Amino acid sequence: MKILVAMSGGVDSSVVAALLKSEGHEVIGVTMKLWEGPNGEMPETGCCTASDSEDARKVAAKLDIPYYVMDYTESFSEDVVNNFVEMYAKGLTPNPCVECNRSVKFDHFLTQAKKLKCEKVATGHYAKIINNQNNYELHKADYLDKDQSYVLHMLTAEKLQHIDFPLGTISKPEVRQIAADLGLKTAFKKDSQDICFVGKKDYRKFVNTRIDISSSGEIIDKKGTKVGEHKGVHGFTIGQRKGLPGGQGEPKYVTKIDVSSKNVHIGERNDLLVSNFLLEDVSFVNEMVTSNLTIQTRYNSEDLACKIKTVREGELEVILDEPTFGVAPGQFGVVYQGTKVVGGGRISSKVLEKTK
């Protein structure tokens, strides 16, 4: 089988390419250029850097497979970077990695695979695809510490037919050992934790350079009293504790961000308890199911027992069995049935009913 392998320059995708080559597949390595420096070069910090591309090229050369770098900076800037800035401008908390998978990476990789006459696209994500009587399902990885099914919830059964996640049954230590045994340069390379277009810089400074939203506003407590000032709503997210005025007894948290008034509201931790909320831009992997469900409200967060009901097309109400903290508008809620991904959507600010 001819397979396109998305190579990020990290150990996971390197091992994917090696495993598939060892199984006798015809492998083509592709790195996606998503962000560029001031002169059009690949960035030096974050993920998808110039050094990452060079590492991927060296692995491809060692494996003796064709390797290409493909430029999708325009699509990435429009669909991911602009979205990131606009979300913070609205007082929301974006997840650019999910947005990249949803709007850029997989669509472009699948399109490119067709052009290169590849039957599948393989990536180094930790997740599993199960063919259940020709109905392709997305499941959590066996190695739950690295499970990435949350960031893949937008993949439909139709797309999963043409995708492979070879690491779904392998642990991270095993992956590093395979890379070391093969003498791959990436064997002990650290995983990137940075937002690729921000790198190690403060995301607030990045947002400041993109849009004029740094007008000052007031910090208001639950009694309506002004307790401080701030320089821009994009410096806050729901549930944030750091950077708030002190000396008020119990620790304070951001409970509401009012973009129109530019006021940031704070309260106690119990003020963040949420029992139900709305998901918008919802998609399902297979058919919608409604029994024995759980939801993750952030990447690798706790699975919370819940029920769901349709509000209108593309919108779901999530009703939690037990109230929880830390449900931030802008993040994604991903619904599971056991290990199976049902679907997910963006947590909306329209319905966030607090538990009294």
C-alpha positions in Angstrom: 0.0 0.0 0.0 1.2 3.5 -0.8 0.9 5.7 2.3 1.6 9.4 2.9 3.1 9.9 6.4 2.8 13.3 8.0 6.2 13.9 9.5 6.5 16.6 12.1 10.2 16.0 12.9 9.3 14.4 16.2 9.8 10.8 17.4 6.2 9.7 17.0 5.9 10.4 13.2 9.4 9.2 12.6 8.5 5.8 14.1 5.3 5.7 12.1 7.2 6.1 8.9 9.7 3.4 10.0 7.0 0.9 11.1 5.1 1.3 7.8 8.3 0.9 5.7 9.2 -2.2 7.6 5.7 -3.7 6.9 6.5 -3.4 3.2 4.4 -0.3 2.4 5.5 2.4 0.0 6.0 5.4 2.2 6.1 9.1 1.3 7.1 11.6 4.0 5.5 15.0 4.0 6.1 18.0 6.3 3.5 20.7 6.3 4.9 24.3 6.5 2.3 26.2 8.5 4.0 29.2 9.8 6.9 31.3 8.6 9.3 34.0 9.8 9.5 37.6 8.6 11.4 36.5 5.4 9.3 33.5 4.6 11.5 31.0 6.4 10.3 28.3 8.8 10.3 29.6 12.4 13.0 28.7 14.9 10.7 28.2 17.9 7.5 26.3 18.6 6.6 23.2 16.6 6.9 22.9 12.8 10.2 24.7 13.0 13.1 24.7 10.5 15.0 22.3 12.8 11.9 20.0 12.9 11.8 20.0 9.1 15.5 19.1 9.0 15.0 16.3 11.5 12.2 14.9 9.4 14.3 15.1 6.3 17.2 13.2 8.0 14.8 10.5 9.2 13.4 10.2 5.7 16.9 9.9 4.2 17.8 7.2 6.7 14.7 5.3 5.9 15.3 5.9 2.2 11.8 7.3 1.5 10.8 10.3 -0.6 10.3 13.5 1.4 8.5 16.8 0.7 7.8 20.0 2.5 4.4 21.6 1.4 3.4 25.2 2.1 0.0 25.8 3.7 0.9 29.0 5.5 -1.9 30.9 3.9 -4.6 28.4 5.0 -3.1 28.1 8.5 -3.0 31.9 9.0 -6.6 32.4 7.9 -8.2 29.4 9.7 -6.0 29.0 12.8 -4.1 32.2 13.6 -6.9 34.6 12.8 -9.3 32.4 14.7 -6.9 32.3 17.7 -6.8 36.1 17.8 -10.5 36.6 17.3 -11.4 34.2 20.0 -9.3 36.0 22.6 -10.8 39.3 21.4 -14.2 37.8 22.3 -13.1 36.7 25.8 -12.9 33.0 24.8 -10.2 30.4 25.3 -9.2 28.9 21.9 -7.4 25.6 21.2 -5.3 26.2 18.1 -4.2 22.5 17.9 -7.8 21.3 17.6 -8.6 24.1 15.1 -5.5 23.2 13.0 -6.7 19.5 12.8 -10.2 20.6 12.1 -9.6 23.2 9.5 -6.2 22.6 7.9 -4.1 19.5 8.5 -6.2 16.5 7.7 -8.1 18.0 4.8 -4.9 19.1 3.1 -3.1 15.8 3.8 -6.0 13.8 2.4 -6.1 16.0 -0.7 -2.4 15.7 -1.2 -2.5 11.9 -0.7 -5.0 11.6 -3.6 -2.7 13.7 -5.8 0.3 11.4 -4.9 -2.0 8.3 -5.5 -1.6 7.3 -1.8 -4.3 5.1 -0.3 -3.9 6.4 3.2 -2.6 9.2 5.4 -0.7 8.1 8.5 0.2 10.3 11.5 1.9 9.9 14.8 -1.2 10.6 16.9 -2.0 8.3 19.8 -5.5 7.1 18.9 -7.1 4.0 17.4 -9.3 3.4 14.4 -11.5 0.4 14.6 -13.3 -1.0 11.6 -16.7 -2.2 12.9 -18.4 -4.0 10.0 -17.2 -1.3 7.6 -18.2 1.5 10.0 -15.0 3.2 11.0 -14.8 4.3 14.6 -12.4 6.5 16.5 -11.3 5.3 19.9 -8.9 6.3 22.7 -5.4 5.0 22.5 -4.4 2.0 24.6 -1.7 4.2 26.2 -4.0 6.7 27.9 -1.2 8.9 29.2 -0.7 10.1 25.6 -4.2 9.6 24.2 -5.0 12.3 21.6 -8.5 11.3 20.5 -9.8 14.6 21.9 -7.9 16.6 19.3 -9.2 14.3 16.5 -12.9 14.3 17.3 -13.8 16.1 14.1 -12.7 13.2 11.9 -15.7 11.5 10.4 -16.1 7.8 9.6 -15.7 8.6 5.9 -12.3 10.3 6.5 -11.2 7.6 8.9 -11.3 5.0 6.1 -8.3 6.8 4.6 -6.3 7.5 7.8 -4.0 5.3 9.9 -2.8 5.8 13.5 -0.2 3.1 13.9 0.7 4.2 17.5 -2.8 3.6 18.9 -1.7 0.3 20.6 1.9 1.4 21.5 3.2 3.3 24.6 5.5 6.3 24.3 8.4 4.5 26.0 8.0 1.7 23.4 8.0 4.3 20.6 11.2 5.9 21.9 12.8 2.4 22.2 11.9 1.6 18.6 13.4 4.8 17.4 16.6 4.2 19.4 16.9 0.7 18.1 16.7 2.1 14.6 19.2 4.8 15.3 16.8 7.6 14.5 17.9 11.1 15.3 14.6 11.9 16.9 14.6 9.0 19.5 14.9 11.2 22.6 13.8 14.5 21.2 11.5 16.3 23.6 7.8 16.8 22.6 6.9 20.4 21.7 4.6 22.1 24.2 4.5 25.5 22.5 1.9 27.0 20.3 3.7 26.8 17.0 3.1 30.4 15.9 3.7 31.9 19.3 6.7 29.7 20.5 8.0 30.6 24.0 6.6 34.1 23.8 3.6 35.3 25.8 0.5 34.7 23.7 -0.9 38.1 25.0 1.9 40.0 23.3 1.2 38.1 20.1 -2.4 39.0 20.2 -1.5 42.6 20.9 0.4 42.8 17.6 -2.6 41.5 15.7 -5.6 43.4 16.9 -6.4 46.5 19.0 -8.1 45.0 22.0 -5.8 46.2 24.8 -8.1 48.9 26.0 -8.1 49.0 29.8 -11.1 47.9 31.9 -12.2 47.2 35.4 -12.0 44.0 37.5 -15.3 43.6 39.3 -16.1 41.3 42.3 -19.4 39.5 42.7 -20.8 42.4 44.7 -20.3 44.7 41.7 -17.4 46.5 43.4 -14.4 47.6 41.4 -11.3 45.9 42.9 -8.7 46.6 40.2 -8.0 47.4 36.6 -6.6 45.5 33.6 -5.0 46.3 30.3 -7.1 44.0 28.0 -9.7 41.2 28.2 -7.4 39.0 26.1 -5.2 38.6 29.2 -7.9 36.5 31.0 -9.7 33.2 30.6 -12.6 31.7 32.6 -11.3 30.0 35.7 -8.0 31.9 35.8 -6.6 32.6 39.2 -3.1 34.1 38.4 -2.8 37.8 38.1 -5.9 38.9 40.0 -6.1 41.4 42.8 -5.3 39.8 46.2 -6.2 40.6 49.8 -9.8 39.6 49.5 -10.0 36.5 51.7 -10.6 33.4 49.6 -8.7 32.9 46.4 -10.5 34.6 43.4 -11.1 33.3 39.9 -12.3 34.8 36.7 -16.0 34.0 36.4 -17.0 36.2 33.5 -15.4 38.3 30.7 -17.7 41.1 29.4 -16.1 42.2 26.1 -18.7 44.9 25.5 -18.0 46.7 28.8 -14.3 45.5 29.0 -15.0 44.4 32.5 -13.5 41.2 34.0 -15.7 39.6 36.8 -14.2 37.6 39.6 -15.6 35.4 42.4 -14.9 32.3 44.4 -14.2 28.8 43.1 -17.8 27.7 43.7 -19.0 30.4 41.3 -17.4 28.4 38.5 -19.5 25.3 39.1 -21.3 24.3 35.9 -24.0 21.7 35.5 -24.9 22.2 31.9 -23.6 24.0 28.9 -23.9 24.3 25.1 -21.7 22.9 22.4 -21.8 24.6 19.0 -20.2 23.7 15.6 -20.9 20.0 16.6 -19.8 17.1 14.4 -20.1 13.4 14.9 -17.7 10.6 14.0 -20.5 8.1 13.3 -24.2 8.4 14.2 -25.2 10.3 17.3 -25.7 8.0 20.4 -27.2 9.1 23.7 -26.5 6.4 26.3 -23.6 5.7 28.6 -21.8 9.0 27.7 -18.9 10.9 29.2 -17.3 14.2 28.1 -13.9 15.8 28.3 -14.0 19.6 28.5 -10.2 20.0 27.9 -7.5 18.0 26.4 -6.7 15.0 28.6 -9.2 16.2 31.3 -11.3 13.9 33.5 -14.1 12.0 31.8 -17.4 13.4 33.2 -20.6 11.4 33.0 -23.2 13.3 31.0 -26.3 13.3 28.9 -26.7 15.2 25.6 -29.7 16.5 23.7 -30.0 18.3 20.4 -30.9 22.0 20.7 -30.8 22.7 16.9 -28.6 21.5 14.0 -25.0 21.8 15.0 -25.8 22.5 18.7 -26.0 20.2 21.7 -26.8 20.8 25.3 -24.6 18.8 27.7 -26.1 17.9 31.1 -23.5 16.7 33.6 -24.4 14.1 36.1 -22.3 16.0 38.6 -21.4 19.7 38.4 -17.8 20.5 37.6 -15.3 23.4 37.5 -13.2 24.7 34.6 -15.7 24.7 31.7 -14.2 27.5 29.5 -16.1 28.9 26.5 -13.9 28.5 23.4 -12.5 25.1 24.4 -13.9 21.9 22.9 -16.1 19.4 24.6 -15.6 15.9 23.3 -18.2 13.2 24.0 -17.3 9.5 24.4 -19.1 6.2 24.8 -16.5 4.2 26.7 -13.3 4.5 24.6 -15.3 5.4 21.4 -15.4 9.1 20.3 -19.0 10.1 19.6 -18.2 13.6 18.5 -17.7 17.1 19.9 -18.0 20.8 19.4 -16.9 24.2 20.8 -18.1 25.2 24.3 -20.3 28.2 23.8 -20.7 31.2 26.0 -24.4 31.4 25.2 -25.5 28.8 27.7 -23.4 28.4 30.8 -25.9 27.8 33.6 -24.1 28.0 37.0 -25.2 25.7 39.7 -26.7 27.6 42.6 
